Amino acid sequence: MNGACAHIIAVGSELLTASRIDTNSLHITERLNAIGVAVSAKMIVGDDRSQIAAAMRDALARADVVIVTGGLGPTDDDLTRDAAAEVFGLSLEEDAAIVEAIRERFAARGLQMPEINRRQALVPRGAEVLPNARGTAPGLWIEDGLRRVLLLPGPPPELQPMLESWCERHGVPLGGGMHLVRRVLKVANVSESHVEEMAQPAYARWRDAGLPLSATILAQPGQIELHLTATAPSREEADAVLEPAVADLVDALHGHVFTTRGESLEEVVGRLLRESGSTIAAAESCTGGLLMSRLTDVPGSSEYVMGGVVAYSNALKTDWLGVSPALLEEHGAVSEPVAVAMADGIRARHETTLGVGITGIAGPTGGSSAKPVGTVAIAVSTPEGARVRTHLFRGDRQQIKFWATQAALEQIRRLFTPAP
Amino acid sequence: MNGACAHIIAVGSELLTASRIDTNSLHITERLNAIGVAVSAKMIVGDDRSQIAAAMRDALARADVVIVTGGLGPTDDDLTRDAAAEVFGLSLEEDAAIVEAIRERFAARGLQMPEINRRQALVPRGAEVLPNARGTAPGLWIEDGLRRVLLLPGPPPELQPMLESWCERHGVPLGGGMHLVRRVLKVANVSESHVEEMAQPAYARWRDAGLPLSATILAQPGQIELHLTATAPSREEADAVLEPAVADLVDALHGHVFTTRGESLEEVVGRLLRESGSTIAAAESCTGGLLMSRLTDVPGSSEYVMGGVVAYSNALKTDWLGVSPALLEEHGAVSEPVAVAMADGIRARHETTLGVGITGIAGPTGGSSAKPVGTVAIAVSTPEGARVRTHLFRGDRQQIKFWATQAALEQIRRLFTPAP
């Protein structure tokens, strides 16, 4: 790292309990690294003004820039503003424009602004105010010679866009103009070691060619991410190194890569459905609606998601989906023929291009030696017939639900981009 | 806090990347809290001797005891021992007994001890050695007047038993024999500032009465958590302070508290449904299956969740749920009468005790000035009739979906524990 170094301070007594952890710093680290700023220490302190101030002083003495998250709320516990004003020797003054913005935010929901929210409009004199599009607490940027501190609210949806605009305005110059460009490739339903094995030859080629590339493999629940980064004096130069390397990896991973742009699997599937003019409906048992919920997380999904059912009981499977009682009797509810009948049934019922049927045992009870907890049959019905697969997933109830939806989405994606 | 306070320092450059996080501190915090030692700050530094030493000096100045994890390995990167010796002004001396123990460990696996492992036998003069039953790096306990530091290896299987034996020998006396007990109260669908306003009088009473209580308020997506902790010479005494305070807060918050034991809202609703022998089905539009997915995240939910539908199109609302086309025409799909008809329809169709109907606009498109993005009508149908409410939520598509399911669950809970 050639550029500046940062310390991150997370403020919040809850982050000092046994059940909570600071995860904002991961996002901040990624963004800072991308503009050539290294993170050299992180600190977590409680809602205590003198401790926040002490942490800021220590950090300012050792880092080029200090990023503080949390403690910008409206209550007596929210002391980050006060601590920063103390450390920089600035007075706190109420900013009328911020009061007005907060008042309007409440008014839009038909509410009156509680008086305590006025605290969020206090600004250390001379600080730059970063507007908050998603909450009441604005961010603050204080620069005094070589001492620089950025105060951000704790909730990630509020923090992240604010950090983005700060990076553009103040972060990039601090990073010394180096650009780190990252591409995220994702693979579902393949183990980390298999991905690693397939990727190794490409890594070796890049090393031999002396390319300024680094690759990290990251196992996420239900998917593997490959983070590929290139560092260069300009974004264009970094891209020029990165593009052929991405193509190299996609090739090495034999069609398993579902995105090279960091998209989620439901976004990729949604794009494929929309582009092909297909529609979809799902009949879910053990996943309890999670597949439909993930499909409908994507903006514009109402174009291609026609809906579906959560059929927990056998009665629903027969009455609603037309799965025959004889089939249920013969194979059991958790079986490939039943998954296929559910997929065919929901497709016929909704008159969609595709139908999905999922039946399985999410646990913790209900398993047997023949069909242990984690057994899930997934069928996708198409105008050309149905395909079905049985999986055995490991983990707790929520993990099994997620893995099953991940496998279903991958099965749909493969209809459009078959394995070689 | 009457007992001692600790700072935790995690050492390791990998903990400063975007993909790794220090989780040892959660376990340490839990163990320390249980013996009345509070954690008042955490710090993460890279494998840099001067930074480790600086972090130790800062921490020793502010805490009664400092726990350092990591950096005790055999390589040049492992600098925690060196930094501690520097900070306490002690010389590092090789401990023959440790060399022997490491040598035996390797010998047991038929291996010769690599020379670099001798580094792990270096002990700051006068430090107490904590044997490592599961690895080569011993722990070290250095006490010099009021400056106390415990050095533990990073791998959890090595760290945890060592921490246990330190707690018994040195930790309990440091905690002054104090015990800290925590209770987590949660509230849905009320803003942080309103919760704070309602809770203030209780806080003031406790302060005036000089109770050894501390309260933290925590805004989570869709809910507010109140963490209440009491410190006392015994767990029983802490409980005796805590119980009336919890009751006090529940009272002050007018029935808004849905748990005093840290449960999720879907767990609470699930318990109420099970205990009352009720069953439920849901007809979801804008939430796309998320309500059913959350309900079915709870183990044992198949007892009371009968299933439901995701009705994205009007055709489904009419064909499946019996919502009349005239009603849709007159009021629009997003309206209270339609939400009620969906709730009644799904309840009749599934023959359940309760039926839920949710219709709204999750965005980002589809809003109008009369019904902006975030408008959601939620109805719950019961044997005594239906109740319906219209909300206006803010945020992106996924946030609006979550808020809507949170409001629906709270509406169900209120059937069992009505507002006063």
Interface residues (C-beta under 8 A of the other chain):
Chain A: G12 S13 E14 L15 L16 T17 A18 S19 I21 T23 L26 H27 T29 E30 N33 A38 V39 S40 A41 K42 M43 I44 V45 G46 D47 D48 Q51 A54 A55 D58 R62 G73 P74 T75 D77 A108 R109 G110 L111 P114 I116 N117 R134 P155 P157 T216 L218 H227 E284 T287 G288 G289 L290 L291 M292 S293 L295 T296 D297 P299 G300 S301 S302 V305 M306 G307 G308 V309 V310 A311 Y312 S313 L316 H350 A362 G363 P364 T365 G366 R397 Q398 K401
Chain B: L15 L16 T17 A18 S19 I21 T23 L26 H27 T29 E30 N33 A38 V39 S40 A41 K42 M43 I44 V45 G46 D48 Q51 A54 A55 D58 R62 R182 S191 E192 S193 H194 E196 E197 T216 I217 L218 A219 P221 E225 H227 E284 T287 G288 G289 L290 L291 M292 S293 L295 T296 D297 P299 G300 S301 S302 V305 M306 G307 G308 V309 V310 A311 Y312 S313 L316 H350 A362 G363 P364 T365 G366 L392 R394 G395 D396 R397 Q398 Q399 K401
